[in-house]
């Protein structure tokens, strides 16, 4: 098996795991990325190459490092904080539309917080 195929499989696995840990469906991610859901499925199956720009966008959406997605950092994404585990369980219960709305609200809060930190 070639190194390129192994690398693509590792990236695919990490993308899938990061998406699941983020509590997002393939459809939600596809919408956020401006792609079709089958494209996300192909990426997560390792059947489609992912550009550097796409890796950066996935990392931003999943709130992980690009190094993690590329296999350059340890493969542990486990959350040890019980509050975050509870939040993830509750998020998984939301409808896709409700989750999209909540993610937009969280992004707005984070942006506002970042803007205040710059001042």
Secondary structure, DSSP 4 states (H G I P E B T S, - for coil): --HHHHHHHHHHHHHHHHHHHTT--HHHHHHHHT--HHHHHHHHTT-S---HHHHHHHHHHHT--HHHHHT-S-S------HHHHHHHHHHTTS-HHHHHHHHHHHHHHHHHHHHHHH-
